[in-house]
Amino acid sequence: MERDLLPVESIQERDIDLLLLEELSTDASFCAWFFQELALPPFSNLLGAWKSISEFGLGETDILCAYESQGAPILLLLENKLDASFQEDQFARYLLRAQQYKTTQAYQEAYCVLVAPASFCQAQHAFDRFITYETIAQWLHQSGTPRGRFKSKLLQIAVQKQRRGYQPINSVSVQRFWQLYWHYREEHHARFRMKKPDLVPHNSDWPILRDEALLGILFYHKLAQGHVDATFRNFSDDLVRQLKNLLPPQAAVVQHNTYFSIRLATQPLDRTQDFHQQLAQVAQAFERLERLRAWLHRHQHLWGD
């Protein structure tokens, strides 16, 4: 038998579902690492993990995972995505289910998490919290056990399948919204830089802006969610603590996977609808972005020149 043969010919999403379900159900060290990687409350003990759960008439959750953190029950709603695009309003339904679980089943917190190859995680604009197949594969490989190395290989095969198969499809209506948004920024707020939209998939909902004088910080306008974020990457926890004491009015610090954002609320926008009919909401969002930008310039001495 040739040694370079792959252990399986192909991997499906359901195979990864079962892999994740087994790791979460049986390996406390995996759980502790997994939740820490997602910047979630620390793991104490597992309460349960379940696959393909449909409740509240709001669609299906790929994996539910409940655990206890220092006496508080925490729930994760995991969306595993390998080779299909998001369904219409899929993330919004995840948020609604999370709220229902908190309300009806007394979880202290309920988090929505995407698990997918890195290229998919980086292209999507819905889930704040995500963890990549590549990151999980690396942890499993470093476990040093034959079992861990085998499962790492399965995830690597899944990543290769996704790279061969993913082809983004342009949405004409969303592309039109993004193009008008880009022109509005160019005319009224040119100090924010933004890549000119070309191909724009239907689920593209987070325009990304930058100020070239604020290195390491990206601005995200999360249209449907109704907020703007100034996102810091590769900065220290000490900086987070300092900024929390200096926040502008109505701003909040939000922790993500391995980075954090300063967030201001805005009125939601619908990228599938007419841009001009939502011009007042767009103007309000840019006013909030300008407020964040000015505040960051005033406090830039805290993290660099």
N, C-alpha and C positions, 0 to 999 in steps of 0.2 A: 504494500500500500504506500502511495507517495506521501511524503511527510508534509508537503505544502498544500494539500487539499484543505479546503475550508470545512469546518465541522458541520455546517449546514449550508444549503444552497441559497436560502433566502430567509429574511426575518420579516415578520409582520408586526403591526402595532400590538396585537393581542399577546405576542410572545414577550414583548417588553413589559406589557401590563403584568404578566405573570412573574417575570423576573423581579420587577419592583415590589410586587405584592409579597413575594417570598422573602426578599431582603428586609423589608419593613416589618414583616411578621416574625422573623426568626433571629435577626442580628441586631442586638442592642447597640453595638459599636457603629454599625451602619446608620442606625436611626440618629444617634447622637451627632455623628458627622453631618448627615443629610440636613437636619434641622439647623445646625450651626451654619452650614454653607448658605442657607437661605435666610440667615439673620432672623430666625424665629426664636421664640422663648426656649430656653434650654430644656433638653429631654430628661425626664425622670424615669418614666416607665410607659410602656405601650398599653393602650386601652383596646385597640383593635384595628384591623385593616380589611377592607372589603373592595371587591371589584365590580364595576358596571352597576352602579346604584342609581336608580331613577326614583325621585321623590318630588312631591309638591307640584307635579305637572310642569316642571321647568327643565326637562331634558335629563340627560344622563351624565353622571360623574364617572370618569374612567376608574379612579381609585379614591376611596375615602380612607383617611388614616386619622385615628384619634389617639392622642397621647396626653400624659399628665406632665405638667411643668410646675414644680414646686407647689403641688396641691391643686393647681388650676387645670381644668380640662380644655385642651386645645384641639381643633379640628383642621385638617388639611383636605382640600379638594384638588386633586391632581388631574390635570389634563395632559395626557400623553399624546404626542403628535409626531408621526414619522413621515407619512407620504400623502397627506391630504391637507387641504387648506381649511381654515376655520369656517364653520357654518355661520349663517347670518345671525348676528346678535349672540353668538356662543358665549363670549366673555361676559356679556351683560347677564345672561342666564346663570352663569357661574356665581356672579356677585349676588344675584337674587337668592340662589340656593344657600349660599353662605350665610346671608342674613336670616333666612328661615331657620337654619340649624341653630344659630345663636339665639333666636327668639323662642323656638319651640323645644329645644333640647338642652338649653342651659350651658352651652359651651361659652367659655369666657371670650375666646377669639376663634374666628374661622378665616382661614387664609386660602386664596386661590393661587395655585402654582402650576406653571407650565414646565413639562419635561419634554425635551426635544433636542435634535441635533443643533449644534451651535449656529449654523447658518440660518436655521429657521428661527431660533430665539432672537437673533440679532435683526432679522428682517421684520418681525412682528412688532406691533405697537399697542398691544392690549395688556398683557400680563406684566405687572411690575416685578413680580417674583418669578424667577425661572432658574432651572438648573439644566445643564446640557448633558447629552449622552456622553460626550467626551470627558467631562469632569467625573461622571460616575464611573466610566470605564477606567480612568486613571486610578481612582481610589480602589476599585476592585482589584486591579492588577497589583497595586502596591500592598495589598493585604498579604501577598506572598503565598497564598494557598492555591492548589490546583483548581479548586472550585471557583475562587475569585478570578483567576486568570482566564478560565473558560468563559465565565460570564462577561468579563471584560472583552473578550474576543467577539462574543455575540453582539455586544453594543457597537463595536468597531465595524462589524459587517453591516449593521443597521445604518450607521453613518454613511458608509460607502454607497448603500442603496439609495439613501436620500440625496446624496450628491449627484448620482446619475439621473435621478428621476424628477427633481424639483424644477419646474419651469414657471416663474411668475406670469400671471395673465393680467393684462392691462384692463382697468375699469374706466370707461370713457367718462362717466359722470364724476367719479372721484378724481380722476386726472384733471378735469375741468376745474373743480373746486380748488385743488392744489395749485394749479397754474395761476388762478386769480388771486389766491392767497399769496403766492410768490410775488406777483406784480404789485399787490397792495403793500407788502413789506418793502419792496424795492422803492416805491414812491414815497412812503410815509415813515419808514423805520429802517433806512438803509444801513444804519450802524450794526444791525443784526445781519449776519451773513447766513445764507441758506442755499443749499444746492438746488439748482433749477430743476423742477420735476420733469422727468421724461416718462418712463413706464411707471404707472402707479397702480398696484394691485388693489382690489376692492377693500381689503382690511387695513389699508394704510391710514392710520388715524392720528399719528403723532408727528407733525412737522418738527424738525430738529433745526435749531438756530444756534449761532455762536457769536461771541464778541471776541475778535482776535486779540484784544488786550487782556482777556481773562482766560489764560491758559489752563487747561485741565477741567474746564466747566462747560457743559452743554446745556442749552435751554430746550425743554420739550414742551410743546403745546399739545396737551392731551384733549383733543377736541370733544369727543363724546363724554369723557369723564368729567369735564368741566374744571380743569385746573392747569396752571403753568408751573413747571419745575425748573429750577436751576440745579443741575445735577453735578456733584463733585465725585470724581473718580481718583483713586490712589491718594487720598488724603487721610490724615491720622484721626483716631478717635478723639484725641485731645482737641482738635479743631472743631469737631461736632459739639463738644461740650462748651467751647468758647462761643460758638455762633448761637447756640440755644439761648444764651443770655443777652443777645444783641439783636434778635429778630425784629424785622419791621412789623407794623401792625397787621393783624390777621394772617401772618405767615406761620408756617409750621415746619418742623424738621421731620422728614420721612425716611426711614431706613429701608434700603433695598438689599439685594444679595450681598455685595461687597462694596457698596457705595451708598451715598445718601443724597437727598435733595432738600432744597428749601422750596416750599410750595405755597402758592396763592390760589384761592378759588376764583373761577371765572364762570360765565354762563356757558352751558354746553352748546356745541355746534354739531350739525349733521352734515358730514362730508358728502353725502349722497344728494343733498338738496341744493337749491340755488344759492350761490355765494352772496349775491347782492341783497337777497332777502334777509341775510344774517349779518349784514355789515356792522350793525350796532354791537353785536356780540364780539365780532372780530376786533373792532376798535377798543372795546373794553379789555379784551385779552392782551392786546399790545400795550395798553396803558399799564397793566399789571406787569408785563414783561419789562417795560422800561423802568418801572419802580424797582423791580428786582435787580436789574442791571446797574442802576445808579447806586443802590445799597451795596452791591458787591464791590463796586469801584471804591466806595468810601471805606470798606473794611478789608481791602485786598492786602494790606500790610500784614494781616494775620497769617497768610499762607505764602506770600511771595511778592515779588515786585511786579 
